[in-house]
């Protein structure tokens, strides 16, 4: 079975949220006999296809980048050639260029799209784009949402509910525990039993609410994934109980998670469609604090079971949640254990791969 994934960026240029999901789908279905290729754009495309573990990355030259959208002329012909050789074309939404390519190059193979997010920020452009988007989604054989929560709250997905199913994002289980020397290094730097945030300082992450809660509670907070200058306009304003450790490696992230009391995820806008960082916390058994924003965050973190779900943009609610976990060790440990159990049952890359493999076979049978 040959699958062609199509998205705006991929390795070696980018390996963030959607790109990591694509990687995990490719690798987890490889063991089931699937051969995967990924086609994306690049400002400096490699001369030859790039082997990426057990799948292959292909690139077309990006000619222009406008409104967070890569544009390319050569990708039409390249997509047409590769789609002819694929049993299934697997699109990853949103990316308007993809819709345009599919409008002019209609693959004869089966088609599926993973719907990662509504278009949130570019509201005016989204209205102009809507006709193209609906012709694209209307022609796709099947749509996959990453959580039932997102299906319920997305007006776009509600329109296509009859051909939409849910496959949650999955990541690899932890294979190697943090080395004692690494743990000790971080313990000396930031201590332990702190509240951890990991992520880029994007507009929807809600860092301002976490900082306000840290000031009010005095509880220890560690922020990873951003430099101090990105978090504070004036670094002299950093509270003494907040440590900003900058960009870190995956090994460092696992060490910090192991030392933490709980994971705080204060994203307050629907731009946070799922929250893979929550999976990473659940994977090592840490309770979570997240906001109810109608997306997959409240599917990963079940309120009162794996952590606490609070109203968004509320410093008061965040303070109460942090204090509750800080003052009740038994509750914190019980929620962490439940989070780890839920991760193992629902959110591993192996489980995600099996679900996509079953869907691929279903699509081929229907053809």
Secondary structure, DSSP 4 states (H G I P E B T S, - for coil): -EEEEE-S--TTT--SHHHHHHHHHHHHHHTTT-EEEEEEEETT--SS-EEETTEEEEEEE--EEETTEEE-STHHHHHHHHHHT-SEEEEEES-HHHHHHHHHS--SSEEEEEE-----S-HHHHHHHHHHHHHHHHH-SEEEES-HHHHHH-HHHHHTGGGEEE----BPPP-SPPPHHHHHHHHHHH-SS-EEEES---TTS-HHHHHHHHHHH---EEEESS-HHHH-SSGGG--TTEEEEES--HHHHHHHHHH-SEEEE---STT--S-HHHHHHHHTT-EEEEE--SSTHHHHS-BTTTEEEE-TT-HHHHHHHHHHHHH-HHHHHHHHHHHHHHHHHH-BHHHHHHHHHHHHHHHHHH-
